[in-house]
Amino acid sequence: ARVFLSIPMLFVDIAVVFACFIYLGWLSWPVLLFVVVFLALAIASCKLPETRAQKLMERAREDWDTLVGYFRALTDGIKELKVHGARREAFLAGPLYETAASFRRHRFNSEHIYALTRGWSQILYFLFVGVVLFGLNQFGNVSSAVLVGYIITVLFMKTNIDRIQDLLPVYAQGRASLKKIEKLGMTLQIVKTAFAAA
């Protein structure tokens, strides 16, 4: 649901960033080429940890599905668990506790990696601003007007880029949920086919 609600704003953010790149190209193509190379390296340095975070998010989603099954078993067998203390302790301290701990660990590690990646991208962002502001004149004759235009535009689109980055964990959760729904749909299709054949 969060993914669908965020789609309109995502398109707005992408359109703004795209328009900013067109303007940057109009200001100076050589500087835009430098920006594209820098961004490509920055994205590559962030992609690997994001892939790891996405896999952890998928594991957390699988743990959550298992937890829901345990919660259902808990509500169905609550009377028996109240009567038998040993079974209750074995259930709560065994698979339920282990799965909850696994869910918490995978979810925390995923969010932690996303936060570190976000921090790293902020460092790269301000490093880029510093290089544009102080370093480009060392490599060629770039006018002050072009530098000011680049700095203002880059700072302007920072909010849009930040929003796009903030949505990455949301889309990772959505992708994990979608995979689960697809598996469920395939299972239902197999059951439907089996009933039709019978």
MARMI-48681 format. One record per residue (C-alpha): residue number from 1; x, y, z; residue in three letters. Coordinates in nm, 3 decimals. Example, Ala and Ser with C-alpha at 12.3 -4.5 7.8 and 13.67 -1.06 7.14 Angstrom:
{r 1; {1.230; -0.450; 0.780}; "ala"};
{r 2; {1.367; -0.106; 0.714}; "ser"};
***
This chain:
{r 1; {0.000; 0.000; 0.000}; "ala"};
{r 2; {0.283; 0.241; 0.084}; "arg"};
{r 3; {0.444; 0.170; -0.253}; "val"};
{r 4; {0.126; 0.258; -0.444}; "phe"};
{r 5; {0.075; 0.575; -0.241}; "leu"};
{r 6; {0.431; 0.687; -0.312}; "ser"};
{r 7; {0.423; 0.632; -0.690}; "ile"};
{r 8; {0.282; 0.977; -0.789}; "pro"};
{r 9; {0.542; 1.164; -0.583}; "met"};
{r 10; {0.815; 0.934; -0.718}; "leu"};
{r 11; {0.723; 1.033; -1.075}; "phe"};
{r 12; {0.730; 1.401; -0.976}; "val"};
{r 13; {1.074; 1.361; -0.817}; "asp"};
{r 14; {1.209; 1.175; -1.119}; "ile"};
{r 15; {1.070; 1.443; -1.353}; "ala"};
{r 16; {1.230; 1.722; -1.148}; "val"};
{r 17; {1.568; 1.546; -1.141}; "val"};
{r 18; {1.547; 1.480; -1.515}; "phe"};
{r 19; {1.462; 1.845; -1.585}; "ala"};
{r 20; {1.753; 1.955; -1.366}; "cys"};
{r 21; {1.990; 1.736; -1.566}; "phe"};
{r 22; {1.863; 1.890; -1.890}; "ile"};
{r 23; {1.932; 2.235; -1.746}; "tyr"};
{r 24; {2.278; 2.128; -1.629}; "leu"};
{r 25; {2.351; 2.001; -1.979}; "gly"};
{r 26; {2.239; 2.333; -2.122}; "trp"};
{r 27; {2.476; 2.515; -1.885}; "leu"};
{r 28; {2.779; 2.303; -1.974}; "ser"};
{r 29; {2.802; 1.960; -2.137}; "trp"};
{r 30; {3.159; 1.890; -2.016}; "pro"};
{r 31; {3.060; 1.960; -1.657}; "val"};
{r 32; {2.748; 1.745; -1.700}; "leu"};
{r 33; {2.971; 1.462; -1.823}; "leu"};
{r 34; {3.174; 1.494; -1.503}; "phe"};
{r 35; {2.850; 1.491; -1.300}; "val"};
{r 36; {2.727; 1.175; -1.476}; "val"};
{r 37; {3.058; 0.993; -1.418}; "val"};
{r 38; {3.062; 1.098; -1.052}; "phe"};
{r 39; {2.700; 0.988; -1.005}; "leu"};
{r 40; {2.767; 0.655; -1.175}; "ala"};
{r 41; {3.054; 0.586; -0.933}; "leu"};
{r 42; {2.844; 0.701; -0.636}; "ala"};
{r 43; {2.551; 0.479; -0.736}; "ile"};
{r 44; {2.783; 0.182; -0.787}; "ala"};
{r 45; {2.930; 0.232; -0.437}; "ser"};
{r 46; {2.578; 0.234; -0.289}; "cys"};
{r 47; {2.424; -0.046; -0.495}; "lys"};
{r 48; {2.611; -0.337; -0.335}; "leu"};
{r 49; {2.502; -0.264; 0.024}; "pro"};
{r 50; {2.148; -0.189; -0.098}; "glu"};
{r 51; {2.133; -0.532; -0.263}; "thr"};
{r 52; {2.239; -0.689; 0.067}; "arg"};
{r 53; {1.977; -0.484; 0.254}; "ala"};
{r 54; {1.708; -0.596; 0.010}; "gln"};
{r 55; {1.794; -0.963; 0.065}; "lys"};
{r 56; {1.775; -0.911; 0.441}; "leu"};
{r 57; {1.437; -0.741; 0.399}; "met"};
{r 58; {1.312; -1.044; 0.205}; "glu"};
{r 59; {1.435; -1.274; 0.482}; "arg"};
{r 60; {1.256; -1.054; 0.737}; "ala"};
{r 61; {0.937; -1.083; 0.531}; "arg"};
{r 62; {0.968; -1.463; 0.532}; "glu"};
{r 63; {1.022; -1.456; 0.910}; "asp"};
{r 64; {0.712; -1.237; 0.947}; "trp"};
{r 65; {0.501; -1.485; 0.751}; "asp"};
{r 66; {0.627; -1.764; 0.977}; "thr"};
{r 67; {0.548; -1.551; 1.283}; "leu"};
{r 68; {0.192; -1.496; 1.163}; "val"};
{r 69; {0.154; -1.874; 1.139}; "gly"};
{r 70; {0.280; -1.912; 1.496}; "tyr"};
{r 71; {0.041; -1.639; 1.615}; "phe"};
{r 72; {-0.245; -1.824; 1.448}; "arg"};
{r 73; {-0.136; -2.148; 1.617}; "ala"};
{r 74; {-0.115; -1.959; 1.946}; "leu"};
{r 75; {-0.473; -1.830; 1.921}; "thr"};
{r 76; {-0.604; -2.170; 1.806}; "asp"};
{r 77; {-0.433; -2.359; 2.089}; "gly"};
{r 78; {-0.452; -2.101; 2.367}; "ile"};
{r 79; {-0.661; -2.325; 2.594}; "lys"};
{r 80; {-0.417; -2.612; 2.569}; "glu"};
{r 81; {-0.122; -2.381; 2.630}; "leu"};
{r 82; {-0.291; -2.242; 2.941}; "lys"};
{r 83; {-0.339; -2.593; 3.080}; "val"};
{r 84; {0.005; -2.734; 2.996}; "his"};
{r 85; {0.282; -2.509; 3.126}; "gly"};
{r 86; {0.562; -2.719; 2.976}; "ala"};
{r 87; {0.411; -2.701; 2.628}; "arg"};
{r 88; {0.354; -2.329; 2.669}; "arg"};
{r 89; {0.716; -2.269; 2.767}; "glu"};
{r 90; {0.842; -2.491; 2.484}; "ala"};
{r 91; {0.626; -2.306; 2.231}; "phe"};
{r 92; {0.707; -1.954; 2.349}; "leu"};
{r 93; {1.077; -2.011; 2.414}; "ala"};
{r 94; {1.131; -2.232; 2.109}; "gly"};
{r 95; {1.025; -2.158; 1.752}; "pro"};
{r 96; {0.820; -1.847; 1.833}; "leu"};
{r 97; {1.109; -1.677; 2.014}; "tyr"};
{r 98; {1.367; -1.786; 1.755}; "glu"};
{r 99; {1.158; -1.664; 1.463}; "thr"};
{r 100; {1.083; -1.333; 1.636}; "ala"};
{r 101; {1.455; -1.286; 1.704}; "ala"};
{r 102; {1.539; -1.372; 1.343}; "ser"};
{r 103; {1.278; -1.124; 1.215}; "phe"};
{r 104; {1.408; -0.851; 1.444}; "arg"};
{r 105; {1.771; -0.920; 1.344}; "arg"};
{r 106; {1.704; -0.925; 0.969}; "his"};
{r 107; {1.482; -0.617; 0.982}; "arg"};
{r 108; {1.729; -0.422; 1.198}; "phe"};
{r 109; {2.028; -0.516; 0.983}; "asn"};
{r 110; {1.842; -0.420; 0.667}; "ser"};
{r 111; {1.740; -0.080; 0.805}; "glu"};
{r 112; {2.093; -0.032; 0.942}; "his"};
{r 113; {2.251; -0.093; 0.601}; "ile"};
{r 114; {2.003; 0.143; 0.436}; "tyr"};
{r 115; {2.086; 0.411; 0.696}; "ala"};
{r 116; {2.462; 0.368; 0.643}; "leu"};
{r 117; {2.415; 0.381; 0.267}; "thr"};
{r 118; {2.209; 0.696; 0.305}; "arg"};
{r 119; {2.483; 0.854; 0.518}; "gly"};
{r 120; {2.748; 0.757; 0.265}; "trp"};
{r 121; {2.541; 0.907; -0.017}; "ser"};
{r 122; {2.512; 1.233; 0.181}; "gln"};
{r 123; {2.891; 1.243; 0.218}; "ile"};
{r 124; {2.930; 1.184; -0.156}; "leu"};
{r 125; {2.673; 1.455; -0.227}; "tyr"};
{r 126; {2.859; 1.724; -0.036}; "phe"};
{r 127; {3.191; 1.598; -0.171}; "leu"};
{r 128; {3.047; 1.650; -0.517}; "phe"};
{r 129; {2.938; 2.006; -0.429}; "val"};
{r 130; {3.289; 2.077; -0.300}; "gly"};
{r 131; {3.453; 1.937; -0.613}; "val"};
{r 132; {3.223; 2.144; -0.837}; "val"};
{r 133; {3.275; 2.457; -0.631}; "leu"};
{r 134; {3.651; 2.436; -0.579}; "phe"};
{r 135; {3.790; 2.177; -0.819}; "gly"};
{r 136; {3.642; 2.224; -1.164}; "leu"};
{r 137; {3.841; 2.540; -1.235}; "asn"};
{r 138; {4.156; 2.332; -1.195}; "gln"};
{r 139; {4.058; 2.111; -1.491}; "phe"};
{r 140; {3.934; 2.372; -1.735}; "gly"};
{r 141; {3.801; 2.718; -1.788}; "asn"};
{r 142; {3.456; 2.704; -1.625}; "val"};
{r 143; {3.286; 3.036; -1.570}; "ser"};
{r 144; {3.156; 3.146; -1.231}; "ser"};
{r 145; {2.802; 3.167; -1.374}; "ala"};
{r 146; {2.814; 2.799; -1.472}; "val"};
{r 147; {2.952; 2.697; -1.133}; "leu"};
{r 148; {2.683; 2.897; -0.950}; "val"};
{r 149; {2.415; 2.747; -1.176}; "gly"};
{r 150; {2.541; 2.397; -1.105}; "tyr"};
{r 151; {2.559; 2.448; -0.729}; "ile"};
{r 152; {2.210; 2.600; -0.708}; "ile"};
{r 153; {2.059; 2.328; -0.927}; "thr"};
{r 154; {2.231; 2.046; -0.740}; "val"};
{r 155; {2.117; 2.187; -0.406}; "leu"};
{r 156; {1.765; 2.236; -0.545}; "phe"};
{r 157; {1.725; 1.875; -0.655}; "met"};
{r 158; {1.873; 1.736; -0.332}; "lys"};
{r 159; {1.525; 1.713; -0.175}; "thr"};
{r 160; {1.396; 1.512; -0.469}; "asn"};
{r 161; {1.697; 1.279; -0.463}; "ile"};
{r 162; {1.658; 1.233; -0.086}; "asp"};
{r 163; {1.291; 1.138; -0.129}; "arg"};
{r 164; {1.382; 0.884; -0.397}; "ile"};
{r 165; {1.645; 0.735; -0.163}; "gln"};
{r 166; {1.399; 0.725; 0.128}; "asp"};
{r 167; {1.164; 0.515; -0.083}; "leu"};
{r 168; {1.423; 0.242; -0.148}; "leu"};
{r 169; {1.347; 0.047; 0.174}; "pro"};
{r 170; {0.973; 0.086; 0.107}; "val"};
{r 171; {1.014; -0.059; -0.242}; "tyr"};
{r 172; {1.229; -0.341; -0.103}; "ala"};
{r 173; {0.947; -0.431; 0.138}; "gln"};
{r 174; {0.695; -0.404; -0.144}; "gly"};
{r 175; {0.904; -0.628; -0.369}; "arg"};
{r 176; {0.932; -0.890; -0.095}; "ala"};
{r 177; {0.554; -0.877; -0.040}; "ser"};
{r 178; {0.488; -0.898; -0.413}; "leu"};
{r 179; {0.704; -1.209; -0.445}; "lys"};
{r 180; {0.508; -1.366; -0.161}; "lys"};
{r 181; {0.178; -1.279; -0.330}; "ile"};
{r 182; {0.302; -1.427; -0.659}; "glu"};
{r 183; {0.396; -1.752; -0.481}; "lys"};
{r 184; {0.054; -1.760; -0.318}; "leu"};
{r 185; {-0.112; -1.699; -0.654}; "gly"};
{r 186; {0.081; -1.984; -0.813}; "met"};
{r 187; {-0.018; -2.214; -0.525}; "thr"};
{r 188; {-0.384; -2.118; -0.563}; "leu"};
{r 189; {-0.364; -2.176; -0.939}; "gln"};
{r 190; {-0.221; -2.526; -0.879}; "ile"};
{r 191; {-0.499; -2.604; -0.629}; "val"};
{r 192; {-0.763; -2.471; -0.870}; "lys"};
{r 193; {-0.621; -2.685; -1.152}; "thr"};
{r 194; {-0.617; -2.992; -0.927}; "ala"};
{r 195; {-0.983; -2.938; -0.827}; "phe"};
{r 196; {-1.084; -2.883; -1.191}; "ala"};
{r 197; {-0.912; -3.207; -1.293}; "ala"};
{r 198; {-1.088; -3.396; -1.013}; "ala"};
***
